[in-house]
Amino acid sequence: MLETSDTLTGAITELAAGNVGAACVLGRIMADPFTGLMILLDLERIGLRGEQIWLLYRDAHGMDLDGFIQYVKAQAGELRRRRI
């Protein structure tokens, strides 16, 4: 679980869970630090880690970063709506 005291590097390391492909995707997401941080939090919210991130990005979205990000935002938004 991400903590408020985590650094960006620490958060990426935790979410990547040792998967190099996931670490690369997360690094690309952080090109825009504010938006990237929100996506990291969304990934945490929906419970994606390591290989799950990589496979979703590579296989389900054909390595389309924008499509991957939109999917993550939509899934996190759906979870927020269900909790209201």
C-alpha positions, 0 to 999 in steps of 0.5 A: 500500500502506498503511504503519504511518506513514499517518494515517487521513486518508492511509489514506482518501485512498490507498484512495479513489484519487481517487473521491469516492464511495469517500471518502464510504463510507470516511468513514462506516466511520470513524465507529467509529475502531477498527473502521473501521481494521480495515475499512480494513486488510481493504480493503487486504488484499483489494486494493480501491481507489477505484471498486471500493469505490464500485461494490461499496458502491453496486451490489452492496450497495445502499448498505447499509454493514453489508452492505458491511462484512460482505462485506469482512470475509468476503473478508479472512477467506477470504484469511487462511484460505487463507494458513494 
